[in-house]
Every structure is written in structure tokens, then in C-alpha cells.
Amino acid sequence: MFAPHLLEEEDDVTIYLHGVSNVARAVKTILNQSIPGKWKSKNIDIFKGENKSEEYLKINQMGQVPAISFNGHTMNESNAIMRFLCQNYKLNNLYPTDLAHRHRVDTLMDLQGNMVRPQLLGAARKLAFGQIFSGNKPSYEFWNSTLAEIKPKLE
Ligand SMILES: N[C@@H](CCC(=O)N[C@@H](CS)C(=O)NCC(=O)O)C(=O)O
């Protein structure tokens, strides 16, 4: 049985999140598949720096959302949390037990975390800052070229 030391009669799960966080939303989606209606959430206002507070750094020393508390154990890194939840709650349709299929899912998750997300965040920041400093309408050229670069790699 997976992680037997984490098992309780009824799991006590809290997710720490913020509305702007796409990776927190991904974990929420998996929680809804795992224990719908049975998890709690706590908003961490990253715009007010709550993610860098002494209290929150004890939950996630990287000072980022999401994190979860699972029966008193804290866990971070969205992909690692989602893999844990899928295995713990046997969501085999989302995280296949067949190793070749699982490898495909892992590949896409790693590409999302290591390549797609950083590139899109970089492009979005460039777009926003360009507009703030020039006062002009943003140019979508860089955004579109980033998308064009990423897309074929995922096909
Ligand atoms: N690799 C991390 C990334 C988490 C992340 O970048 N979180 C952002 C919100 S989407 C955050 O907390 N930013 C605040 C900061 O880094 O100060 C994961 O997948 O959990």
C-alpha cells in the first residue's frame, strides 16, 4: 500500500493557494477528483508577501504556492503533490500504472514545469513590462513567437 504512514481514517487535507496560481489550480483539480468536498483551503496572498512569512516558510521553505498539509505532513511542488494524490487515491485513469503510459504523463508534466511554464511566464512578463514602461499598447509579437516555438515541441 502506498505511503501507509500517511493513512488516517479520514484524510485531513489543506491546500495553500492563491487565485493567480495556475499550478495551485491544477492541484485543486486533482483534490476534487480525489476527495471531493473533503479538503480545505487557505489563501496565501502572494501580492502581500504572505508566502515569505515565517509561518508559511515552515510549510513551504521555497516560499511558493501551492503546498498541501496531508494528515499533518506538509508537501510542496505541484507536480509531486499531484503524483502523490493520484497514487494515494488510485486515480489510475489520470496517472496510469502502465509504465510506458505513465512515462508519457511524466514527460508532459516535466515539460510543462521545466519548459512551457517558464517560457510563457517570461513572455507574459515581457509583454506586461513592455506596456508599463512604454505606455504603448503591448506588442504580441514576442508572445506569438514564444507560442510558435513551444507548440511543435509538444506535438
Ligand atoms: N515549481 C513550483 C512553482 C510554484 C510557483 O511558481 N508558485 C508561484 C505562484 S504560481 C509563487 O508562489 N510565486 C511567489 C514567489 O515565488 O514569490 C510548483 O510547481 O509548485
The ligand as a Tripos MOL2 file, in Angstrom:
@<TRIPOS>MOLECULE
LIG
   20    19     1     0     0
SMALL
NO_CHARGES

@<TRIPOS>ATOM
      1 N1          7.6040   24.6050   -9.1880 N.3       1 LIG1
      2 C1          6.6150   25.1630   -8.3180 C.3       1 LIG1
      3 C2          6.2720   26.5660   -8.7990 C.3       1 LIG1
      4 C3          5.3740   27.2830   -7.8300 C.3       1 LIG1
      5 C4          5.2270   28.7560   -8.1960 C.2       1 LIG1
      6 O1          5.8990   29.2850   -9.1090 O.2       1 LIG1
      7 N2          4.3330   29.4260   -7.4790 N.am      1 LIG1
      8 C5          4.1410   30.8430   -7.6780 C.3       1 LIG1
      9 C6          2.6710   31.1460   -7.9160 C.3       1 LIG1
     10 S1          2.1380   30.4030   -9.4530 S.3       1 LIG1
     11 C7          4.5340   31.5680   -6.4020 C.2       1 LIG1
     12 O2          4.2590   31.1180   -5.3160 O.2       1 LIG1
     13 N3          5.1800   32.7170   -6.5850 N.am      1 LIG1
     14 C8          5.5830   33.5460   -5.4880 C.3       1 LIG1
     15 C9          7.0670   33.6240   -5.3640 C.2       1 LIG1
     16 O3          7.7930   32.8430   -5.9910 O.co2     1 LIG1
     17 O4          7.5000   34.5060   -4.6050 O.co2     1 LIG1
     18 C10         5.3720   24.2680   -8.2950 C.2       1 LIG1
     19 O5          5.0670   23.6990   -9.3590 O.co2     1 LIG1
     20 O6          4.7320   24.1290   -7.2420 O.co2     1 LIG1
@<TRIPOS>BOND
     1     1     2 1
     2     2     3 1
     3     2    18 1
     4     3     4 1
     5     4     5 1
     6     5     6 2
     7     5     7 1
     8     7     8 1
     9     8     9 1
    10     8    11 1
    11     9    10 1
    12    11    12 2
    13    11    13 1
    14    13    14 1
    15    14    15 1
    16    15    16 2
    17    15    17 1
    18    18    19 2
    19    18    20 1
@<TRIPOS>SUBSTRUCTURE
     1 LIG1         1 GROUP 0 **** ****
